[in-house]
Amino acid sequence: MVHSFSMNGTQIVMDSNSGAVSVIDEMTYDLLQTLGEKAPEGALPQDVADKLSGYKKEDLEEVWQELLSLKEEGILYAEDPYIDIVKNRPNRDSVVKAMCLHIAHDCNLRCKYCFAETGSYEGPRGLMSLEVGKNAIDYLIKASGHRKNLEVDFFGGEPLMNFEVVKGIVRYARSIEKEYGKNFRFTITTNGILLDEDKKKFINEEMGNIVLSIDGRKCVNDAMRVRVDGTGSYDAIVPRFLDMAESRNQDNYYVRGTFTRKNLDFKEDVLHLADLGFKQISVEPVVASADTDYMFREEDLPVLFEQYEALAAEYVKRKREGNGFQFFHFMVDLTGGPCILKRLSGCGAGHEYVAVSPDGDIYPCHQFVGNEDMKLGNVKEQGLKQEISNMFRDSNIYTKPACQNCFAKFYCSGGCPANAVQYGGGINEPLKMSCDLMRKRLECAVYCTAMQMEAEEA
Amino acid sequence: MKHIKTLTKGTLKETAKKGGCGECQTSCQSACKTSCTVANQKCERA
């Protein structure tokens, strides 16, 4: 399917099935908009020409011929040949290759939007023992079959509250990875309060990525990311995060923020983080129940779309001026990126990717931890509860009705399954608002990347 | 072409032939944790 859009004075057409992207002039854009979902065929229809009477007929004919030519080449209106891949794929055994270890169900902050219920995940506060951590590593090695690269993310709560166990798990995994032909890749997510020189050194030696939680401007961050006594965290974390970013040569990290209904002008927070000197930035919409006062409402979408577009314009401008930064949701590789098989199946939650609670219980991902109905097993025993695991494994873009006519399907892979289960209509029915935001982000990502590609050509 | 400038012809069909090794990063391990962002991941073989 074909999707054309106009952003910041540039018109773009994407072909979902081939992955082709073209910059088009205004006349082509108007013609595509007039055609709607119809593909060009034969001669330019008179009714289409009549609707575009502001343009000369011969110019419209010229555009029509270009569209027909690109259709013939398979660059526009390409068929979807991928459904057969899904249909013909044999039932596979689950291969777990990534784990999110909830190293601490405790936190030294009380962030108001925390999906982990300020660290405890609706259960008792607690820390993972080294024994459970080692069991998780053993489980992952056995469950990963022939996969070589295995990922472990230390998450919480706040993982620095249990850092000796983090170190013990890393050392244990490193001590056995060669023997089993594996390569562990570690990441850690932290609020920064306990970050010091020793931890920084260990993290920089062992972790391929670190996610540093900060929401942006001081007033925004300190309204949500508060300590137990209610005071804000901004002043304590900013110097530590800047030091951490520099110590990693401004690469292989993200400062990651959450924006909510309380800061609909989130563009200012992204730019604030960039102005502080961070080069790898991710600021994402909050995930929360509709009955909270900070979750977005349908009427907020136009404002959020404006913010994304304005951010995209500034993003392109700063890149051109040599003062650019990376914004996670505007990154898309239009000439490569993941293969179609990955794009069909998504994040792998529940079968390739699982989360482990401090007592070793396995859940489909970090957002399900504590939900007893979704428990998949325990790291002390190999295997996953097949009924639940298969539900995730068998869900793909072809099992989701809303994906069928969506241009974003091969970019978002059907969206976040946890979001669909918790706030949508089930694993195959994503929340509409999440899809709306995803589509706008994708347009912005394609726009920013297209502008960069054009600049590089020039 | 005068009206349409193709920046990329796309490679999705090509990747169907040789993809699926599963060695690439799991999307939620990168930064997101709340939003599926598959298309900005890298191919391990690229």
Interface residues (C-beta under 8 A of the other chain):
Chain A: V13 D15 N17 S18 G19 A20 V21 S22 V23 I24 D25 M27 T28 E62 V63 E66 L67 S69 L70 E73 G74 I75 A78 P81 Y82 I85 V95 K97 A98 C100 F115 R147 K148 N149 E151 D153 F155 R185 T187 T189 N209 V211 Y254 R256 T258 S282 E284 P285 V286 V287 F328 H329 M331 V332 D333 L334 T335 G336 G337 P338 C339 I340 L341 K342 R343 G346 C347 G348 A349 E352 Y353 C365 H366 Q367 F410 Y411 C412 S413 G414 G415 C416 P417 N419 S434 M438 L442 A445 A450 M453 E454
Chain B: M1 K2 H3 I4 K5 T6 L7 T8 K9 G10 T11 L12 K13 T15 A16 K18 G19 G20 G22 E23 C24 Q25 T26 S27 C28 Q29 S30 A31 C32 K33 T34 S35 C36 T37 V38 A39 N40 Q41 K42 C43 E44 A46
